[in-house]
Amino acid sequence: MAEHIHDCIVVGAGPAGSAAALQMARDGLDVVVLERGNKPGEKNVMSGVLITRKLHSLVPDFCQRAPLQRCIIEDHVCILGKDAVLHLPALRNYHRLSYAHPGFTVFRSEFDAWFAQEAVGAGAELIPATLVEDLMWENGRVAGVHTRRGDLRARVVIGADGVNSTVTEKSGLRYPPQTAEVSLIVRQVLDLPAEQIEERFALQPGEGVILQFGGLVSGPSGRKHTYYTELYTNRDSLSLTTEVWLEDLQACRVPAYDVLAMRESHPYIARLIQGAKLREYQAHLIPWGGVDDLSCLYGNGVLLVGDAGKFTTKDGVGSWTAMASGAAAARAVKHACEKGDFSKTTLAVYRDFLDEEGLTETQREARQAWKRESWQWRLLTQYPDRLFGIARRYFDDWLAEEKEHSYSPWGEFYHSLIKPVAPWYVRWPLGLATWIDTLRWGRQ
């Protein structure tokens, strides 16, 4: 095997790697996929929802054949207080399944194994239980991989081996991610009969929802940072996740599983997961901020895709960007094979294919969102007490005794939430409107 030269070796059988292998196999290339797990998906974790934008073009009939859980018909955001929950407006669309690119909850252990077999069925070779330890170099170009089971040679190596990528590190294309660039997701899978899920969340078979929660996590030092919790409905289980920036966890000195345990005890979440039994824990690092320099995604005989290339959306979604980057890399390898040149100059066509997949604009949006902190989430997570105070004034005043207020309802909203975070050119006109509204309210 060490003497045979493959057209491409793909390291990692996740969505990015399998998408690349599937496309290259269909194009008639000699492709080998190396997976460190005993089977694809064994070591892969995702928060729970598969965005099918690219999957639809790769496997048009995936809805009938892929191991999907439930189609998401509602994505609902809530803010958790100590003893209360505030629901933000949401839309439940019962026709979501008829859309071209619906989202589904999935288990990666099932989906990745199926998707990798699609590539095998197209002609790719899958070698599981194989850990890549280093890259082979020849005349300044990546020429294959060193594994614990032996060496394999290839004209191009595609790194699809996740956020802590061996291919990324050994090729020198990118630096390891910093703690400020990744978040840690801890996920519980909780068994609950399908009938109870559908009754509890008002669903029909095959329908699913996402509930997203935001709030604060604080540690022994008193430091506070934002956290995100999501609850997904699977076919016969629930997925409860907690996501916190790795840098914030270190600053607060709070283990991620403690944050998850605190969320479980909240009255609202406790009622939603009542009666469910723990099946398993999972954890995964998620890259944020997008690709800042596309030229760091390719070199002499090597390409990076998916989390290894730091592909994501501004919302932290990585499933469709992984598949799209894999498909773009496959086209770049085919182009290089046709030219018989596997240098960085030739593989630079990868950037053009990424642009055609819409990933150039997606990464620009992700970088912009990363550089500027979203003031909406600052309102929802850094000022929850003020937000709940306003909510109680609107919804609970009819149950409480008459209280003295310094501002009108709009004035309290402005002074509590908008004024602390808005720039001066926003504060000035809104402050004037607040003053006028408070005068009018006072006369009434």
Summary of the structure (lengths in Angstrom):
residues: 444
radius of gyration: 24.6
end to end distance: 86.3
largest distance: 89.3
contacts: 1513
relative contact order: 0.14
helix: 41%
strand: 26%
